[in-house]
Amino acid sequence: MFPRNILREDAARTTYNIWPSRSCAFITVILVLLFDVHLCHSHSYEDHISDVSYTKEGDINLGALIPLHLYDSSSQSCGVLRDLGSLKRVEAMVYAIDQINSDSTVLPNVNIGFEIRDTCSNTAAALGESLNFVPSHASETCCMGDPCPEKKPVVGVVGAQRSSSSRQAAILFGLYHMPQVSFLSTSDELSNAKTFPYFLRVVGPDSFQVTAMIDIILHYKWKYISFLNSDDTYGKSAQQKFTALAAENDICVGITRTISLVADEGDFDDVMEELLDLQETKHATVVILFVQLEMVQNIFSAASRMNATRSFIWIGGDGWGNYGEDATKGNEEVAVGSFTVIPSSETLPDFHSYFRSLTPAASDNPWLPEFLKYYGACNDSDVCENATPRAIDSNVTSHETLVMDAVYAFAYALDSMCRAKCGDSVNDCAACFGVSAEFDRDELVDQLLNTSFESLANGRVSFTKNGDASGRYSIRNFQKFEDGYKFVDVGEWNDDVTSETVIGQLVPWYVEVDDATGAPISVCSLPCEPGERRHVIPDNPCCWECIKCQPFEIVINNNTECLACLDLENGTYGMPNEDFTACLDIELRSNSWAAAIITISVLLILFAIVITSLYVYHREKALIKASSRELSYVMFVGIFLAYVTALLFGVFRLTSGICVMHRLGPPIATSLIYVSLAMKTIRLYRIFRASMKSVKRPHFISPYFQVALSVTITLIPTAWVIIWMVADAQPHVTEELPQGHMRYLQITCILSKGETIRVMVWNIFIVLVCCTFAFLTRKLPENYNETKFITFCSFCSLVVLLAFSSTYFTVGDAYYRSGYSSLGLIVNATVTLLCLYAAKIYAIYFVKSDNHRALRMTSRSRSIASSFTYPQTSITDANGRRNSGIVPESSAGYDSGVHPEKSSGVASSVSHGSSTHQDTIREEDEDKYIKEHPSVSGSTKHPIPPVRRKKTDNMPTENDKNSNIKQSTSDADENDGEDRRSVDTEF
């Protein structure tokens, strides 16, 4: 047995826990006394609250508090009738008592009577009616001397229905040790056995009801909920329980509002405006309504005024769910799709037959004629005498069987009390324990707590030590049909079995549905896409921002963290699955171009070694000397570096050192090649540009200066690449997934796009400089035909750079980018090697010596030279032999590398063999000639006689210009300070 008397003694000791309840009890006692005095001296109570009761005397009487009318606050009296279910609950108590009285196995020889009172759905009225069940302390009189009617005392009370009414009654009954069993009061507050030691109920507390709602929310994966509750015990206790359970299940409450019992229309409009704003910004669709019938009707009306039809999914408790369609009348389009969680109670066919056969003529129920008239079963008193509720009744449960369970609980407890006192074979319980004002109600409470029986319709009924029954709930959904709207049972919840929601059928939705889940959504933030993690907003775990993980990472820890599937140090290579929730083992895939790139690079390195070796071997050949050997050596270094860098691009196992070469190699190699090539073209351009004005040798054209300048300029891209590596990103190996999430992994060196763009812009700039000056020097005369090869090489390199640069940025896969970079370096280096050096080596071995001049002279320069008129000269060498003929002036010394004033053992004299040059040259012509030929005028030992011209020649002849050009050509061919033979001697 549950010793409820121990709880009562403990409650008396722990005064600090029950002080609020004792205060309420004290206040209630004062109100009761004042109420008694008021009733004794005034008859106004009958005018406001009806004193009608349904009474039948018995050996043992049970009281009942059942609401049959709604309360009219304006008149402070009972108003209109409630639904027909209220009448069915009254008749259910009468039916259950009749069944018990006719059963000889329960309370033998005891006739149970009843007294049923109407609470008018009002707390104050329920408290007033409860006074009728309190045992009188006066033996003979009531109401200060008035005689009291003789009647058997009430040993227990069934009811009330509302939690607030039951609470007030329980406080009063606790003062008189009156047992109370409610059939629909579900407030968690009533589970406190210390505060309400004489209160029991055949339904579960709201904590079970709230748990069932939480399970519905979890079933449909709703995460962001609004909660509205009434400002009473029923609503506030449910709010506390829901808030705690929601936090345990990662459900967030967007709006929590406690609505006053005296709220007006404007208050409800404000609440609806908040709900609509939250739905628009946070996708909050689900709203919990823990309110009573009158308040839910006001909420639905406010939603209708704001055009919020079919906008929300309402989930209600038994406070308004027990009333079925009455709660949604007039606002069906607002409420359609709602869920209600109500105590589970089955119907009893025998009772329905009994109820539908009732007539006012055969029944003592004082409210039966009123209901029949109100709901249209009859029109006048004569007809109503024989009218029945059959035409107005429905098969929808009104929880009438719960009333029967409460009555049977008292019957079985009284029977157990009788048998415990007089033995199991007792045949007269009335004589055994007697029934009087001194009836031991404390023992009756203890027997109630230990009662367990099989209900007529609802299965096993038992109580916990707190007086609660197990939680069994029906889940109903408000749906639209062709003939109207009605609630349909769609599921059940039972804490005795699985303590989880079972939705037994598909539910039609009347709001927007998510395609992925097939149900509406109610969230603060939409789910992140696969491969994105949630960055949760502080203090609100249901609201977050979606941040994309790396392509090779999965999402873990409830989608809040990213985890890489790669561990290069341990040689573990993995890849996310399609939804980025697990790592799949994959094999490392090398560059598909690697083998081809490595093979081509090695072969070209060998070819470059051969060309370089032959170039160095034949470095004294005139054809090699004329190609700026020092700058050529620098270009060979750049060509080798380009091939080596391309070779490293194809390496499979990358390291940080190789990544350094990947970043430094391309800019250095390209700069060494094309800066040196630019130096050659600029040098040629300056020399031949200056030759058109003067034969004075230009400054800064020596080979060593050109090499130093080339290396210095090459340091510019090298420096900024190094600075970029230090400041922005250290060279290291990174992993890249190809586009389209193919099932392979690419290992590559990390390269900054900004750095790559800068290097490519620099390379294109240098090649453009080469192209510009190669174009300007494309028509060099006679012995410098190499400009054709330089022009071809420069423009080919420009095309390659532009083609491979654009392709580099348009491909997404790393191995394609590395492949294009490698091919670009290989093609540029090979074009330079073939055009500028392989052709010379070929000429040395396969072109006859007499044809070497063809490689260095253009047809145009030869035609110009043939049109010039050279002076007749005779040269006497050291052996006394004379060679007369037409010799270019440059051949006399400068072009051969031997200056006249520096010659030893050689005497030269010039005689003018033509009669046209025998005339005396004017002094100004001689001065002009000497001025234009400084090499001649500078010879002090062997001055060259001036050439006499015709008096009509006032300008330098073509011979003089040709001499300047030839001398400039000699400067262009000169690479160092060594003595060189004349071009005529070389060929």
Secondary structure, 3 states (H helix, E strand, C coil): CCCHHHHHHHHHHCHHHHHHHHHHHHHHHHHHHHHHHHHHHCCHHHHHCCCCEEEECCCEEEEEEECCEEEECCCCEEEEECCHHHHHHHHHHHHHHHHHHCCCCCCCCCCEEEEEEECCCCHHHHHHHHHHHCCCCCCCEECCCEECCCCCCEEEEEECCCHHHHHHHHHHHHHCCCCEEECCCCCHHHHCCCCCCCEEECCCCHHHHHHHHHHHHHHCCCCEEEEEEECCHHHHHHHHHHHHHHHHCCCEEEEEEEECCCCCHHHHHHHHHHHHHHHHHHCCCEEEEECCHHHHHHHHHHHHHCCCCCCCEEEECHHHHCCHHHHHCCCHHHHCCCEEEEECCCCCHHHHHHHHCCCCCCCCCCCHHHHHHHCCCCCCHHHHCCCCHHHHCCCCCCCHHHHHHHHHHHHHHHHHHHHHHHCCCCCCHHHHHCCCCCCCHHHHHHHHHCCEEECCCCCEEECCCCCCCCCEEEEEEEEEECCEEEEEEEEEEECCCCCCEEECCCCCCCCCCCCCCCCCCCCCCCCCCCCEEEEEECCEEEEEEEEECCCCEEEECCCCEEEECEECCCCEEEEECCCCCCEEECCECCCCCHHHHHHHHHHHHHHHHHHHHHHHHCCCCHHHHCCCHHHHHHHHHHHHHHHHHHHHHCCCCCCHHHHHHHHHHHHHHHHHHHHHHHHHHHHHHHHHHHHCCCCCCCCCCCHHHHHHHHHHHHHHHHHHHHHHHHHCCCCCEEEECCCCCCCCEEEEECCCHHHHHHHHHHHHHHHHHHHHHHHHCCCCCCCCCHHHHHHHHHHHHHHHHHHHHHHHHHCCCHHHHHHHHHHHHHHHHHHHHHHHHHHHHHHHHHCCHHHHHHHHCCHHHHHHHHHCCCCEEEEECCCCCEEEEECCHHHHCCCCCCCHHHCCCCEEECCCCCHHHCCCCCHHHHHHHHHHCHHHHCCCCCCCCCCCCCCCCCCCCHHHHHHHHHHHHHHHHCCCCCCCCCHHHHC
